[in-house]
Amino acid sequence: MARVLDTTDLIARAREVVMGGGQGHKRPSDIPGYPAFAVRGKGCRFWDDQGREFIDYLCAFGPILVGYAHPAVDAAVKRQIDEGIIFNVPHPSEAELAQRLIDLIPCAEMVAYFTGGSGATTGAVKVARAFTKRDKVVRCGYHGWHDWCRAGDDGVPESVSALTLAFDYNDADGLAAIFGEHGSEIACVIMEPITGGGPEPGFLDAVKAICKEHGALLIFDEVKTGFRFAMGGAQEYLGITPDLSTFGKAMANGYDIGVLVGKKEILEACAGIWLAATFHAHLLGIAATMATLDELQRIDGIELIWKQGRRIIDGLDEIARRHGVDAKCRGFAPMPILKFAEPAKEIGRRFWEGTAKRGIYFSPGHPWFISTAHDDAVIDQTLEASEAAMAEALG
């Protein structure tokens, strides 16, 4: 009979056999009470290796949009498994989902499939370079692990790093200065359309104008924002249409998929470049995406996400105000986060420990993701636990 390992043993074993002990962003937190391993999920909850139950506000770093183990999504995947998950030639659903995305997303006139968000953003950069015949990339936000967006990292050649430039969100003047120096060499600007509190008035319009003036493509990385801010992404919510855009994470409710969408004149002109891989357009991701979109439209999921996110923001802000703690929620309702001011950092640490003890999994350092499974009862439970945790933190 196999020995049952405790959490300390599991961590030690993982460090022996898994590089770094696990994915860099998923290693155990140093905050007491936070889980080290997850073994099961349902709705907006997961259970750790000790059997403890948590209401999840990170949602696997974003992919869980309609809840863990959603019956309709998983049923669609199981049907596809029974029919086959990958073939030598395309499956009809590849074009069916592409048309659906084209109907939903403002910039989408054609679609290319990838695995994961990093694959989609890398594909977008390759297309931009091929279309413009230029090499340099300007970025703003997080775009994955590939060399082009990890300038200066160990393992990334200096020659590759030199091709990637960066600018700060809401700094159109900084972007203009970069183009003033490198304009004829820049293939694209790739950026998250919403970071933190969002764009200042005129910022995204200025970015788009700068790109157009210099003949560079504008790419929105909507891997985080896609299908949470609107069915057509943050670009629909903000009313700004880029040349290309990438989506992933939430669109398949946890199953692997990434897509690049954009203007037909660009993607059609670049159809000959090599973007193919065995698992691109994998049928489980396509089936899951179709079912996830069905569920979002059936329950008006976008409106629900906004409503529940606002309840979390308003509730946590009121708790902090009532207790006289210098803390406030930042970001938009679909992706909020509670931030403690520097003098209140230690109170914040005790607050995170207290909410974890009460079965609430907040991420102290990463924006949260609201799902359609965060119903009224869940929000009520979360705010009740947060009230008790704040009082305890002030002890």
Buried (B, 14 or more C-beta within 10 A) or exposed (E): EEEEEEBEEBBEEBEEEEEEBBEEEBBBBEBEBBBBBBEEBEBBBBBBBEEBEBBBBBBBBBBBBBBBBBEBBBEBBEEBEEEEBEEEEEBEBBEEBBEBBBEBBBBBBBBBBBBBBBBBBBBBBBBBBBBBEBEBBBBBBBBBEBBBBBBEEEEBEEEBBEBBBBBEBBBBEBBBEBBEEBBEBBBBBBBBBBBBEBBEEEBBBBBBBBBEEBEBBBBBBBBBBBBBBBBBBBBBBBEBBBBBBBBBBBBBBBBBBBBBBBBEEBBEEBEEEEBEEEBBBBBBBBBBBBBBBBBBEEEEBBEBBBBBBBBBBEBBBEBBEEBEBBBBBEBBBBBBBBBBEEEBEEBBBBBBBBBBBBBBBBBBEBBBBBBBBBBEEBBEBBBEBBBBBBBBBEE
